């Protein structure tokens, strides 16, 4: 079992759950399982070509999977994942 933390803006699509149990041995399998459980999340996480949206960040512990093996990053039972959307914006002076 792997636990995936869901950010507040996406919790309406997970029946209000802050954490969900997902299964898989790689990040892509975990996200396939997540979308199977909560299909309405798909359009928020993936673009029309099926690629993870660039503003979606996934952390395995304290490491962004983009700095590891991306969606092919292996995971072990008991790992904790965090889904963190990027925050856009900045100073406009």
PyMOL Python script that loads the backbone (N, CA, C, O; Angstrom):
from pymol import cmd

cmd.read_pdbstr("""\
ATOM      1  N   UNK A   1       0.835  -1.178   0.000  1.00  0.00           N
ATOM      2  CA  UNK A   1       0.000   0.000   0.000  1.00  0.00           C
ATOM      3  C   UNK A   1       0.883   1.245   0.000  1.00  0.00           C
ATOM      4  O   UNK A   1       1.874   1.316   0.727  1.00  0.00           O
ATOM      5  N   UNK A   2       0.521   2.203  -0.804  1.00  0.00           N
ATOM      6  CA  UNK A   2       1.197   3.492  -0.862  1.00  0.00           C
ATOM      7  C   UNK A   2       0.147   4.562  -0.584  1.00  0.00           C
ATOM      8  O   UNK A   2      -0.989   4.468  -1.048  1.00  0.00           O
ATOM      9  N   UNK A   3       0.535   5.566   0.168  1.00  0.00           N
ATOM     10  CA  UNK A   3      -0.365   6.676   0.485  1.00  0.00           C
ATOM     11  C   UNK A   3       0.019   7.869  -0.377  1.00  0.00           C
ATOM     12  O   UNK A   3       1.188   8.245  -0.458  1.00  0.00           O
ATOM     13  N   UNK A   4      -0.982   8.458  -1.019  1.00  0.00           N
ATOM     14  CA  UNK A   4      -0.792   9.662  -1.827  1.00  0.00           C
ATOM     15  C   UNK A   4      -1.554  10.801  -1.165  1.00  0.00           C
ATOM     16  O   UNK A   4      -2.771  10.725  -0.994  1.00  0.00           O
ATOM     17  N   UNK A   5      -0.833  11.859  -0.793  1.00  0.00           N
ATOM     18  CA  UNK A   5      -1.460  13.044  -0.207  1.00  0.00           C
ATOM     19  C   UNK A   5      -2.036  13.898  -1.333  1.00  0.00           C
ATOM     20  O   UNK A   5      -1.376  14.157  -2.339  1.00  0.00           O
ATOM     21  N   UNK A   6      -3.265  14.322  -1.140  1.00  0.00           N
ATOM     22  CA  UNK A   6      -3.991  15.097  -2.142  1.00  0.00           C
ATOM     23  C   UNK A   6      -4.078  16.554  -1.682  1.00  0.00           C
ATOM     24  O   UNK A   6      -4.480  16.812  -0.548  1.00  0.00           O
ATOM     25  N   UNK A   7      -3.707  17.515  -2.545  1.00  0.00           N
ATOM     26  CA  UNK A   7      -3.816  18.919  -2.144  1.00  0.00           C
ATOM     27  C   UNK A   7      -5.283  19.355  -2.036  1.00  0.00           C
ATOM     28  O   UNK A   7      -6.159  18.796  -2.696  1.00  0.00           O
ATOM     29  N   UNK A   8      -5.526  20.337  -1.213  1.00  0.00           N
ATOM     30  CA  UNK A   8      -6.885  20.810  -0.936  1.00  0.00           C
ATOM     31  C   UNK A   8      -7.708  21.085  -2.197  1.00  0.00           C
ATOM     32  O   UNK A   8      -8.865  20.669  -2.249  1.00  0.00           O
ATOM     33  N   UNK A   9      -7.166  21.769  -3.224  1.00  0.00           N
ATOM     34  CA  UNK A   9      -8.002  22.058  -4.397  1.00  0.00           C
ATOM     35  C   UNK A   9      -8.497  20.813  -5.142  1.00  0.00           C
ATOM     36  O   UNK A   9      -9.496  20.881  -5.857  1.00  0.00           O
ATOM     37  N   UNK A  10      -7.811  19.684  -4.981  1.00  0.00           N
ATOM     38  CA  UNK A  10      -8.211  18.469  -5.695  1.00  0.00           C
ATOM     39  C   UNK A  10      -9.054  17.522  -4.840  1.00  0.00           C
ATOM     40  O   UNK A  10      -9.548  16.516  -5.351  1.00  0.00           O
ATOM     41  N   UNK A  11      -9.225  17.816  -3.573  1.00  0.00           N
ATOM     42  CA  UNK A  11      -9.973  16.921  -2.682  1.00  0.00           C
ATOM     43  C   UNK A  11     -11.441  16.748  -3.061  1.00  0.00           C
ATOM     44  O   UNK A  11     -11.999  15.686  -2.786  1.00  0.00           O
ATOM     45  N   UNK A  12     -12.095  17.727  -3.674  1.00  0.00           N
ATOM     46  CA  UNK A  12     -13.479  17.469  -4.104  1.00  0.00           C
ATOM     47  C   UNK A  12     -13.583  16.286  -5.076  1.00  0.00           C
ATOM     48  O   UNK A  12     -14.641  15.666  -5.187  1.00  0.00           O
ATOM     49  N   UNK A  13     -12.490  15.976  -5.775  1.00  0.00           N
ATOM     50  CA  UNK A  13     -12.486  14.885  -6.744  1.00  0.00           C
ATOM     51  C   UNK A  13     -12.112  13.544  -6.116  1.00  0.00           C
ATOM     52  O   UNK A  13     -12.166  12.507  -6.777  1.00  0.00           O
ATOM     53  N   UNK A  14     -11.727  13.571  -4.821  1.00  0.00           N
ATOM     54  CA  UNK A  14     -11.413  12.336  -4.087  1.00  0.00           C
ATOM     55  C   UNK A  14     -12.368  12.159  -2.915  1.00  0.00           C
ATOM     56  O   UNK A  14     -11.992  11.613  -1.877  1.00  0.00           O
ATOM     57  N   UNK A  15     -13.581  12.613  -3.078  1.00  0.00           N
ATOM     58  CA  UNK A  15     -14.608  12.531  -2.027  1.00  0.00           C
ATOM     59  C   UNK A  15     -14.148  13.198  -0.735  1.00  0.00           C
ATOM     60  O   UNK A  15     -14.507  12.765   0.360  1.00  0.00           O
ATOM     61  N   UNK A  16     -13.342  14.268  -0.873  1.00  0.00           N
ATOM     62  CA  UNK A  16     -12.891  15.034   0.275  1.00  0.00           C
ATOM     63  C   UNK A  16     -11.704  14.450   1.011  1.00  0.00           C
ATOM     64  O   UNK A  16     -11.278  15.000   2.026  1.00  0.00           O
ATOM     65  N   UNK A  17     -11.162  13.346   0.521  1.00  0.00           N
ATOM     66  CA  UNK A  17     -10.052  12.696   1.219  1.00  0.00           C
ATOM     67  C   UNK A  17      -8.734  13.449   1.020  1.00  0.00           C
ATOM     68  O   UNK A  17      -8.402  13.863  -0.091  1.00  0.00           O
ATOM     69  N   UNK A  18      -8.002  13.614   2.103  1.00  0.00           N
ATOM     70  CA  UNK A  18      -6.690  14.258   2.057  1.00  0.00           C
ATOM     71  C   UNK A  18      -5.599  13.266   1.675  1.00  0.00           C
ATOM     72  O   UNK A  18      -4.547  13.658   1.169  1.00  0.00           O
ATOM     73  N   UNK A  19      -5.847  11.987   1.915  1.00  0.00           N
ATOM     74  CA  UNK A  19      -4.905  10.926   1.567  1.00  0.00           C
ATOM     75  C   UNK A  19      -5.687   9.774   0.963  1.00  0.00           C
ATOM     76  O   UNK A  19      -6.771   9.430   1.432  1.00  0.00           O
ATOM     77  N   UNK A  20      -5.125   9.183  -0.083  1.00  0.00           N
ATOM     78  CA  UNK A  20      -5.758   8.020  -0.689  1.00  0.00           C
ATOM     79  C   UNK A  20      -4.739   6.896  -0.793  1.00  0.00           C
ATOM     80  O   UNK A  20      -3.539   7.134  -0.934  1.00  0.00           O
ATOM     81  N   UNK A  21      -5.234   5.679  -0.722  1.00  0.00           N
ATOM     82  CA  UNK A  21      -4.398   4.499  -0.869  1.00  0.00           C
ATOM     83  C   UNK A  21      -4.340   4.147  -2.348  1.00  0.00           C
ATOM     84  O   UNK A  21      -5.373   4.034  -3.008  1.00  0.00           O
ATOM     85  N   UNK A  22      -3.124   3.974  -2.864  1.00  0.00           N
ATOM     86  CA  UNK A  22      -2.931   3.640  -4.273  1.00  0.00           C
ATOM     87  C   UNK A  22      -1.960   2.472  -4.375  1.00  0.00           C
ATOM     88  O   UNK A  22      -1.172   2.213  -3.465  1.00  0.00           O
ATOM     89  N   UNK A  23      -2.037   1.779  -5.495  1.00  0.00           N
ATOM     90  CA  UNK A  23      -1.220   0.589  -5.688  1.00  0.00           C
ATOM     91  C   UNK A  23      -0.424   0.695  -6.976  1.00  0.00           C
ATOM     92  O   UNK A  23      -0.880   1.287  -7.954  1.00  0.00           O
ATOM     93  N   UNK A  24       0.767   0.118  -6.969  1.00  0.00           N
ATOM     94  CA  UNK A  24       1.637   0.085  -8.133  1.00  0.00           C
ATOM     95  C   UNK A  24       3.078  -0.010  -7.690  1.00  0.00           C
ATOM     96  O   UNK A  24       3.397   0.240  -6.527  1.00  0.00           O
ATOM     97  N   UNK A  25       3.954  -0.373  -8.620  1.00  0.00           N
ATOM     98  CA  UNK A  25       5.378  -0.454  -8.293  1.00  0.00           C
ATOM     99  C   UNK A  25       6.182   0.679  -8.924  1.00  0.00           C
ATOM    100  O   UNK A  25       7.377   0.826  -8.669  1.00  0.00           O
ATOM    101  N   UNK A  26       5.510   1.475  -9.749  1.00  0.00           N
ATOM    102  CA  UNK A  26       6.103   2.677 -10.339  1.00  0.00           C
ATOM    103  C   UNK A  26       5.075   3.800 -10.248  1.00  0.00           C
ATOM    104  O   UNK A  26       3.878   3.553 -10.101  1.00  0.00           O
ATOM    105  N   UNK A  27       5.557   5.023 -10.338  1.00  0.00           N
ATOM    106  CA  UNK A  27       4.670   6.183 -10.234  1.00  0.00           C
ATOM    107  C   UNK A  27       3.552   6.120 -11.276  1.00  0.00           C
ATOM    108  O   UNK A  27       2.399   6.410 -10.956  1.00  0.00           O
ATOM    109  N   UNK A  28       3.873   5.746 -12.513  1.00  0.00           N
ATOM    110  CA  UNK A  28       2.829   5.704 -13.540  1.00  0.00           C
ATOM    111  C   UNK A  28       1.733   4.704 -13.188  1.00  0.00           C
ATOM    112  O   UNK A  28       0.567   4.954 -13.494  1.00  0.00           O
ATOM    113  N   UNK A  29       2.066   3.591 -12.560  1.00  0.00           N
ATOM    114  CA  UNK A  29       1.064   2.611 -12.151  1.00  0.00           C
ATOM    115  C   UNK A  29       0.205   3.154 -11.015  1.00  0.00           C
ATOM    116  O   UNK A  29      -1.003   2.921 -10.968  1.00  0.00           O
ATOM    117  N   UNK A  30       0.844   3.882 -10.101  1.00  0.00           N
ATOM    118  CA  UNK A  30       0.105   4.499  -8.999  1.00  0.00           C
ATOM    119  C   UNK A  30      -0.926   5.490  -9.543  1.00  0.00           C
ATOM    120  O   UNK A  30      -2.063   5.525  -9.074  1.00  0.00           O
ATOM    121  N   UNK A  31      -0.531   6.287 -10.525  1.00  0.00           N
ATOM    122  CA  UNK A  31      -1.452   7.266 -11.091  1.00  0.00           C
ATOM    123  C   UNK A  31      -2.533   6.609 -11.946  1.00  0.00           C
ATOM    124  O   UNK A  31      -3.653   7.115 -12.019  1.00  0.00           O
ATOM    125  N   UNK A  32      -2.213   5.494 -12.590  1.00  0.00           N
ATOM    126  CA  UNK A  32      -3.262   4.736 -13.277  1.00  0.00           C
ATOM    127  C   UNK A  32      -4.304   4.259 -12.265  1.00  0.00           C
ATOM    128  O   UNK A  32      -5.506   4.348 -12.514  1.00  0.00           O
ATOM    129  N   UNK A  33      -3.837   3.756 -11.130  1.00  0.00           N
ATOM    130  CA  UNK A  33      -4.752   3.298 -10.085  1.00  0.00           C
ATOM    131  C   UNK A  33      -5.564   4.474  -9.524  1.00  0.00           C
ATOM    132  O   UNK A  33      -6.764   4.343  -9.285  1.00  0.00           O
ATOM    133  N   UNK A  34      -4.913   5.609  -9.319  1.00  0.00           N
ATOM    134  CA  UNK A  34      -5.610   6.797  -8.814  1.00  0.00           C
ATOM    135  C   UNK A  34      -6.746   7.195  -9.758  1.00  0.00           C
ATOM    136  O   UNK A  34      -7.861   7.469  -9.313  1.00  0.00           O
ATOM    137  N   UNK A  35      -6.460   7.225 -11.056  1.00  0.00           N
ATOM    138  CA  UNK A  35      -7.468   7.628 -12.043  1.00  0.00           C
ATOM    139  C   UNK A  35      -8.581   6.580 -12.144  1.00  0.00           C
ATOM    140  O   UNK A  35      -9.735   6.926 -12.399  1.00  0.00           O
ATOM    141  N   UNK A  36      -8.246   5.319 -11.949  1.00  0.00           N
ATOM    142  CA  UNK A  36      -9.276   4.275 -11.926  1.00  0.00           C
ATOM    143  C   UNK A  36     -10.228   4.500 -10.753  1.00  0.00           C
ATOM    144  O   UNK A  36     -11.442   4.350 -10.893  1.00  0.00           O
ATOM    145  N   UNK A  37      -9.669   4.860  -9.593  1.00  0.00           N
ATOM    146  CA  UNK A  37     -10.486   5.103  -8.411  1.00  0.00           C
ATOM    147  C   UNK A  37     -11.270   6.413  -8.505  1.00  0.00           C
ATOM    148  O   UNK A  37     -12.420   6.489  -8.074  1.00  0.00           O
ATOM    149  N   UNK A  38     -10.638   7.439  -9.071  1.00  0.00           N
ATOM    150  CA  UNK A  38     -11.225   8.788  -9.119  1.00  0.00           C
ATOM    151  C   UNK A  38     -11.094   9.357 -10.534  1.00  0.00           C
ATOM    152  O   UNK A  38     -10.250  10.219 -10.776  1.00  0.00           O
ATOM    153  N   UNK A  39     -11.919   8.883 -11.466  1.00  0.00           N
ATOM    154  CA  UNK A  39     -11.784   9.284 -12.874  1.00  0.00           C
ATOM    155  C   UNK A  39     -11.879  10.780 -13.134  1.00  0.00           C
ATOM    156  O   UNK A  39     -11.301  11.267 -14.105  1.00  0.00           O
ATOM    157  N   UNK A  40     -12.585  11.512 -12.304  1.00  0.00           N
ATOM    158  CA  UNK A  40     -12.727  12.952 -12.551  1.00  0.00           C
ATOM    159  C   UNK A  40     -11.424  13.715 -12.317  1.00  0.00           C
ATOM    160  O   UNK A  40     -11.322  14.882 -12.696  1.00  0.00           O
ATOM    161  N   UNK A  41     -10.437  13.085 -11.707  1.00  0.00           N
ATOM    162  CA  UNK A  41      -9.133  13.728 -11.515  1.00  0.00           C
ATOM    163  C   UNK A  41      -8.326  13.815 -12.813  1.00  0.00           C
ATOM    164  O   UNK A  41      -7.442  14.662 -12.940  1.00  0.00           O
ATOM    165  N   UNK A  42      -8.625  12.953 -13.760  1.00  0.00           N
ATOM    166  CA  UNK A  42      -7.780  12.838 -14.955  1.00  0.00           C
ATOM    167  C   UNK A  42      -7.559  14.168 -15.658  1.00  0.00           C
ATOM    168  O   UNK A  42      -6.421  14.506 -15.981  1.00  0.00           O
ATOM    169  N   UNK A  43      -8.607  14.921 -15.899  1.00  0.00           N
ATOM    170  CA  UNK A  43      -8.449  16.177 -16.642  1.00  0.00           C
ATOM    171  C   UNK A  43      -7.674  17.226 -15.846  1.00  0.00           C
ATOM    172  O   UNK A  43      -7.160  18.183 -16.426  1.00  0.00           O
ATOM    173  N   UNK A  44      -7.584  17.063 -14.550  1.00  0.00           N
ATOM    174  CA  UNK A  44      -6.825  17.996 -13.721  1.00  0.00           C
ATOM    175  C   UNK A  44      -5.345  17.646 -13.660  1.00  0.00           C
ATOM    176  O   UNK A  44      -4.512  18.495 -13.345  1.00  0.00           O
ATOM    177  N   UNK A  45      -5.022  16.399 -13.962  1.00  0.00           N
ATOM    178  CA  UNK A  45      -3.637  15.940 -13.868  1.00  0.00           C
ATOM    179  C   UNK A  45      -2.964  15.739 -15.222  1.00  0.00           C
ATOM    180  O   UNK A  45      -1.746  15.881 -15.338  1.00  0.00           O
ATOM    181  N   UNK A  46      -3.757  15.405 -16.255  1.00  0.00           N
ATOM    182  CA  UNK A  46      -3.206  15.075 -17.565  1.00  0.00           C
ATOM    183  C   UNK A  46      -3.761  15.995 -18.638  1.00  0.00           C
ATOM    184  O   UNK A  46      -4.899  16.456 -18.551  1.00  0.00           O
ATOM    185  N   UNK A  47      -2.934  16.259 -19.662  1.00  0.00           N
ATOM    186  CA  UNK A  47      -3.410  17.047 -20.797  1.00  0.00           C
ATOM    187  C   UNK A  47      -4.119  16.127 -21.793  1.00  0.00           C
ATOM    188  O   UNK A  47      -4.238  14.926 -21.551  1.00  0.00           O
ATOM    189  N   UNK A  48      -4.581  16.676 -22.894  1.00  0.00           N
ATOM    190  CA  UNK A  48      -5.343  15.892 -23.867  1.00  0.00           C
ATOM    191  C   UNK A  48      -4.496  14.823 -24.561  1.00  0.00           C
ATOM    192  O   UNK A  48      -5.041  13.881 -25.136  1.00  0.00           O
ATOM    193  N   UNK A  49      -3.176  14.962 -24.512  1.00  0.00           N
ATOM    194  CA  UNK A  49      -2.281  13.969 -25.097  1.00  0.00           C
ATOM    195  C   UNK A  49      -1.924  12.860 -24.112  1.00  0.00           C
ATOM    196  O   UNK A  49      -1.186  11.935 -24.451  1.00  0.00           O
ATOM    197  N   UNK A  50      -2.451  12.957 -22.889  1.00  0.00           N
ATOM    198  CA  UNK A  50      -2.178  11.931 -21.890  1.00  0.00           C
ATOM    199  C   UNK A  50      -0.896  12.148 -21.099  1.00  0.00           C
ATOM    200  O   UNK A  50      -0.453  11.257 -20.375  1.00  0.00           O
ATOM    201  N   UNK A  51      -0.302  13.321 -21.233  1.00  0.00           N
ATOM    202  CA  UNK A  51       0.918  13.656 -20.486  1.00  0.00           C
ATOM    203  C   UNK A  51       0.547  14.386 -19.204  1.00  0.00           C
ATOM    204  O   UNK A  51      -0.412  15.157 -19.171  1.00  0.00           O
ATOM    205  N   UNK A  52       1.321  14.133 -18.140  1.00  0.00           N
ATOM    206  CA  UNK A  52       1.105  14.844 -16.880  1.00  0.00           C
ATOM    207  C   UNK A  52       1.279  16.338 -17.138  1.00  0.00           C
ATOM    208  O   UNK A  52       2.249  16.763 -17.766  1.00  0.00           O
ATOM    209  N   UNK A  53       0.340  17.115 -16.654  1.00  0.00           N
ATOM    210  CA  UNK A  53       0.414  18.569 -16.841  1.00  0.00           C
ATOM    211  C   UNK A  53       1.688  19.106 -16.184  1.00  0.00           C
ATOM    212  O   UNK A  53       2.092  18.612 -15.132  1.00  0.00           O
ATOM    213  N   UNK A  54       2.322  20.108 -16.791  1.00  0.00           N
ATOM    214  CA  UNK A  54       3.607  20.595 -16.277  1.00  0.00           C
ATOM    215  C   UNK A  54       3.523  21.213 -14.885  1.00  0.00           C
ATOM    216  O   UNK A  54       4.529  21.250 -14.177  1.00  0.00           O
ATOM    217  N   UNK A  55       2.366  21.693 -14.479  1.00  0.00           N
ATOM    218  CA  UNK A  55       2.260  22.319 -13.163  1.00  0.00           C
ATOM    219  C   UNK A  55       1.973  21.317 -12.042  1.00  0.00           C
ATOM    220  O   UNK A  55       1.841  21.700 -10.880  1.00  0.00           O
ATOM    221  N   UNK A  56       1.877  20.037 -12.396  1.00  0.00           N
ATOM    222  CA  UNK A  56       1.650  18.996 -11.388  1.00  0.00           C
ATOM    223  C   UNK A  56       2.997  18.426 -10.970  1.00  0.00           C
ATOM    224  O   UNK A  56       3.760  17.935 -11.803  1.00  0.00           O
ATOM    225  N   UNK A  57       3.280  18.494  -9.686  1.00  0.00           N
ATOM    226  CA  UNK A  57       4.523  17.941  -9.149  1.00  0.00           C
ATOM    227  C   UNK A  57       4.189  16.793  -8.221  1.00  0.00           C
ATOM    228  O   UNK A  57       3.248  16.861  -7.430  1.00  0.00           O
ATOM    229  N   UNK A  58       4.979  15.737  -8.331  1.00  0.00           N
ATOM    230  CA  UNK A  58       4.813  14.567  -7.476  1.00  0.00           C
ATOM    231  C   UNK A  58       6.107  14.383  -6.704  1.00  0.00           C
ATOM    232  O   UNK A  58       7.194  14.332  -7.279  1.00  0.00           O
ATOM    233  N   UNK A  59       5.966  14.286  -5.395  1.00  0.00           N
ATOM    234  CA  UNK A  59       7.125  14.086  -4.533  1.00  0.00           C
ATOM    235  C   UNK A  59       7.075  12.705  -3.909  1.00  0.00           C
ATOM    236  O   UNK A  59       6.038  12.279  -3.401  1.00  0.00           O
ATOM    237  N   UNK A  60       8.203  12.010  -3.950  1.00  0.00           N
ATOM    238  CA  UNK A  60       8.406  10.754  -3.256  1.00  0.00           C
ATOM    239  C   UNK A  60       9.283  11.099  -2.069  1.00  0.00           C
ATOM    240  O   UNK A  60      10.486  11.318  -2.211  1.00  0.00           O
ATOM    241  N   UNK A  61       8.668  11.146  -0.898  1.00  0.00           N
ATOM    242  CA  UNK A  61       9.391  11.678   0.254  1.00  0.00           C
ATOM    243  C   UNK A  61       9.675  13.143  -0.008  1.00  0.00           C
ATOM    244  O   UNK A  61       8.753  13.920  -0.255  1.00  0.00           O
ATOM    245  N   UNK A  62      10.934  13.527   0.042  1.00  0.00           N
ATOM    246  CA  UNK A  62      11.296  14.927  -0.196  1.00  0.00           C
ATOM    247  C   UNK A  62      11.835  15.173  -1.594  1.00  0.00           C
ATOM    248  O   UNK A  62      12.323  16.264  -1.889  1.00  0.00           O
ATOM    249  N   UNK A  63      11.751  14.163  -2.464  1.00  0.00           N
ATOM    250  CA  UNK A  63      12.318  14.269  -3.811  1.00  0.00           C
ATOM    251  C   UNK A  63      11.233  14.396  -4.873  1.00  0.00           C
ATOM    252  O   UNK A  63      10.302  13.593  -4.925  1.00  0.00           O
ATOM    253  N   UNK A  64      11.365  15.416  -5.719  1.00  0.00           N
ATOM    254  CA  UNK A  64      10.474  15.572  -6.860  1.00  0.00           C
ATOM    255  C   UNK A  64      10.808  14.454  -7.842  1.00  0.00           C
ATOM    256  O   UNK A  64      11.977  14.239  -8.162  1.00  0.00           O
ATOM    257  N   UNK A  65       9.791  13.741  -8.320  1.00  0.00           N
ATOM    258  CA  UNK A  65      10.074  12.632  -9.237  1.00  0.00           C
ATOM    259  C   UNK A  65      10.708  13.112 -10.533  1.00  0.00           C
ATOM    260  O   UNK A  65      11.336  12.321 -11.237  1.00  0.00           O
ATOM    261  N   UNK A  66      10.557  14.394 -10.866  1.00  0.00           N
ATOM    262  CA  UNK A  66      11.205  14.947 -12.057  1.00  0.00           C
ATOM    263  C   UNK A  66      12.723  14.885 -11.923  1.00  0.00           C
ATOM    264  O   UNK A  66      13.438  14.850 -12.924  1.00  0.00           O
ATOM    265  N   UNK A  67      13.216  14.871 -10.672  1.00  0.00           N
ATOM    266  CA  UNK A  67      14.646  14.767 -10.413  1.00  0.00           C
ATOM    267  C   UNK A  67      15.091  13.320 -10.257  1.00  0.00           C
ATOM    268  O   UNK A  67      16.283  13.051 -10.106  1.00  0.00           O
ATOM    269  N   UNK A  68      14.153  12.393 -10.292  1.00  0.00           N
ATOM    270  CA  UNK A  68      14.455  10.959 -10.185  1.00  0.00           C
ATOM    271  C   UNK A  68      14.268  10.346 -11.575  1.00  0.00           C
ATOM    272  O   UNK A  68      14.959  10.739 -12.515  1.00  0.00           O
ATOM    273  N   UNK A  69      13.356   9.399 -11.718  1.00  0.00           N
ATOM    274  CA  UNK A  69      13.121   8.757 -13.011  1.00  0.00           C
ATOM    275  C   UNK A  69      11.751   9.107 -13.580  1.00  0.00           C
ATOM    276  O   UNK A  69      11.199   8.369 -14.397  1.00  0.00           O
ATOM    277  N   UNK A  70      11.209  10.243 -13.139  1.00  0.00           N
ATOM    278  CA  UNK A  70       9.916  10.686 -13.642  1.00  0.00           C
ATOM    279  C   UNK A  70       8.826   9.680 -13.311  1.00  0.00           C
ATOM    280  O   UNK A  70       8.804   9.114 -12.218  1.00  0.00           O
ATOM    281  N   UNK A  71       7.928   9.461 -14.254  1.00  0.00           N
ATOM    282  CA  UNK A  71       6.810   8.544 -14.041  1.00  0.00           C
ATOM    283  C   UNK A  71       7.264   7.095 -13.939  1.00  0.00           C
ATOM    284  O   UNK A  71       6.489   6.235 -13.520  1.00  0.00           O
ATOM    285  N   UNK A  72       8.510   6.809 -14.317  1.00  0.00           N
ATOM    286  CA  UNK A  72       9.061   5.450 -14.189  1.00  0.00           C
ATOM    287  C   UNK A  72       9.758   5.230 -12.846  1.00  0.00           C
ATOM    288  O   UNK A  72      10.349   4.173 -12.626  1.00  0.00           O
ATOM    289  N   UNK A  73       9.696   6.207 -11.954  1.00  0.00           N
ATOM    290  CA  UNK A  73      10.333   6.074 -10.645  1.00  0.00           C
ATOM    291  C   UNK A  73       9.707   4.910  -9.884  1.00  0.00           C
ATOM    292  O   UNK A  73       8.491   4.869  -9.701  1.00  0.00           O
ATOM    293  N   UNK A  74      10.534   3.963  -9.442  1.00  0.00           N
ATOM    294  CA  UNK A  74       9.989   2.845  -8.671  1.00  0.00           C
ATOM    295  C   UNK A  74       9.620   3.289  -7.255  1.00  0.00           C
ATOM    296  O   UNK A  74      10.228   4.199  -6.691  1.00  0.00           O
ATOM    297  N   UNK A  75       8.618   2.630  -6.703  1.00  0.00           N
ATOM    298  CA  UNK A  75       8.228   2.891  -5.324  1.00  0.00           C
ATOM    299  C   UNK A  75       8.119   1.566  -4.588  1.00  0.00           C
ATOM    300  O   UNK A  75       7.982   0.500  -5.187  1.00  0.00           O
ATOM    301  N   UNK A  76       8.186   1.673  -3.268  1.00  0.00           N
ATOM    302  CA  UNK A  76       8.077   0.492  -2.419  1.00  0.00           C
ATOM    303  C   UNK A  76       6.838   0.614  -1.559  1.00  0.00           C
ATOM    304  O   UNK A  76       6.338   1.711  -1.311  1.00  0.00           O
ATOM    305  N   UNK A  77       6.359  -0.512  -1.115  1.00  0.00           N
ATOM    306  CA  UNK A  77       5.214  -0.514  -0.213  1.00  0.00           C
ATOM    307  C   UNK A  77       5.537   0.349   1.004  1.00  0.00           C
ATOM    308  O   UNK A  77       6.621   0.252   1.578  1.00  0.00           O
ATOM    309  N   UNK A  78       4.606   1.172   1.377  1.00  0.00           N
ATOM    310  CA  UNK A  78       4.784   2.046   2.529  1.00  0.00           C
ATOM    311  C   UNK A  78       5.333   3.421   2.179  1.00  0.00           C
ATOM    312  O   UNK A  78       5.379   4.303   3.037  1.00  0.00           O
ATOM    313  N   UNK A  79       5.756   3.620   0.914  1.00  0.00           N
ATOM    314  CA  UNK A  79       6.229   4.951   0.521  1.00  0.00           C
ATOM    315  C   UNK A  79       5.078   5.948   0.609  1.00  0.00           C
ATOM    316  O   UNK A  79       3.909   5.590   0.467  1.00  0.00           O
ATOM    317  N   UNK A  80       5.436   7.203   0.846  1.00  0.00           N
ATOM    318  CA  UNK A  80       4.447   8.280   0.893  1.00  0.00           C
ATOM    319  C   UNK A  80       4.721   9.225  -0.266  1.00  0.00           C
ATOM    320  O   UNK A  80       5.840   9.696  -0.465  1.00  0.00           O
ATOM    321  N   UNK A  81       3.678   9.481  -1.011  1.00  0.00           N
ATOM    322  CA  UNK A  81       3.755  10.387  -2.155  1.00  0.00           C
ATOM    323  C   UNK A  81       2.927  11.621  -1.865  1.00  0.00           C
ATOM    324  O   UNK A  81       1.913  11.553  -1.172  1.00  0.00           O
ATOM    325  N   UNK A  82       3.367  12.755  -2.402  1.00  0.00           N
ATOM    326  CA  UNK A  82       2.614  13.998  -2.286  1.00  0.00           C
ATOM    327  C   UNK A  82       2.392  14.568  -3.674  1.00  0.00           C
ATOM    328  O   UNK A  82       3.315  14.648  -4.485  1.00  0.00           O
ATOM    329  N   UNK A  83       1.170  14.957  -3.929  1.00  0.00           N
ATOM    330  CA  UNK A  83       0.794  15.620  -5.169  1.00  0.00           C
ATOM    331  C   UNK A  83       0.728  17.106  -4.853  1.00  0.00           C
ATOM    332  O   UNK A  83      -0.073  17.540  -4.025  1.00  0.00           O
ATOM    333  N   UNK A  84       1.587  17.891  -5.529  1.00  0.00           N
ATOM    334  CA  UNK A  84       1.667  19.319  -5.220  1.00  0.00           C
ATOM    335  C   UNK A  84       1.580  20.115  -6.513  1.00  0.00           C
ATOM    336  O   UNK A  84       2.485  20.044  -7.344  1.00  0.00           O
ATOM    337  N   UNK A  85       0.498  20.877  -6.695  1.00  0.00           N
ATOM    338  CA  UNK A  85       0.420  21.716  -7.891  1.00  0.00           C
ATOM    339  C   UNK A  85       1.349  22.920  -7.752  1.00  0.00           C
ATOM    340  O   UNK A  85       1.496  23.483  -6.667  1.00  0.00           O
ATOM    341  N   UNK A  86       1.971  23.304  -8.859  1.00  0.00           N
ATOM    342  CA  UNK A  86       2.794  24.512  -8.859  1.00  0.00           C
ATOM    343  C   UNK A  86       1.900  25.721  -8.674  1.00  0.00           C
ATOM    344  O   UNK A  86       0.739  25.716  -9.083  1.00  0.00           O
ATOM    345  N   UNK A  87       2.433  26.730  -8.071  1.00  0.00           N
ATOM    346  CA  UNK A  87       1.700  27.984  -7.901  1.00  0.00           C
ATOM    347  C   UNK A  87       2.263  28.978  -8.895  1.00  0.00           C
ATOM    348  O   UNK A  87       3.446  29.316  -8.859  1.00  0.00           O
ATOM    349  N   UNK A  88       1.403  29.440  -9.778  1.00  0.00           N
ATOM    350  CA  UNK A  88       1.817  30.402 -10.799  1.00  0.00           C
ATOM    351  C   UNK A  88       1.710  31.799 -10.253  1.00  0.00           C
ATOM    352  O   UNK A  88       1.013  32.057  -9.272  1.00  0.00           O
ATOM    353  N   UNK A  89       2.397  32.669 -10.890  1.00  0.00           N
ATOM    354  CA  UNK A  89       2.293  34.075 -10.503  1.00  0.00           C
ATOM    355  C   UNK A  89       3.674  34.667 -10.266  1.00  0.00           C
ATOM    356  O   UNK A  89       4.691  34.106 -10.673  1.00  0.00           O
ATOM    357  N   UNK A  90       3.683  35.761  -9.630  1.00  0.00           N
ATOM    358  CA  UNK A  90       4.933  36.450  -9.371  1.00  0.00           C
ATOM    359  C   UNK A  90       4.679  37.921  -9.248  1.00  0.00           C
ATOM    360  O   UNK A  90       3.537  38.380  -9.290  1.00  0.00           O
ATOM    361  N   UNK A  91       5.733  38.644  -9.098  1.00  0.00           N
ATOM    362  CA  UNK A  91       5.605  40.077  -8.899  1.00  0.00           C
ATOM    363  C   UNK A  91       5.455  40.749 -10.258  1.00  0.00           C
ATOM    364  O   UNK A  91       6.237  40.504 -11.177  1.00  0.00           O
ATOM    365  N   UNK A  92       4.474  41.570 -10.366  1.00  0.00           N
ATOM    366  CA  UNK A  92       4.259  42.342 -11.596  1.00  0.00           C
ATOM    367  C   UNK A  92       4.281  43.810 -11.235  1.00  0.00           C
ATOM    368  O   UNK A  92       3.259  44.354 -10.816  1.00  0.00           O
ATOM    369  N   UNK A  93       5.398  44.455 -11.383  1.00  0.00           N
ATOM    370  CA  UNK A  93       5.513  45.832 -10.964  1.00  0.00           C
ATOM    371  C   UNK A  93       5.581  46.751 -12.047  1.00  0.00           C
ATOM    372  O   UNK A  93       5.681  47.958 -11.826  1.00  0.00           O
TER     373      UNK A  93
END
""", "prot")
cmd.dss("prot")
cmd.show_as("cartoon", "prot")
cmd.util.cbc("prot")
cmd.orient("prot")
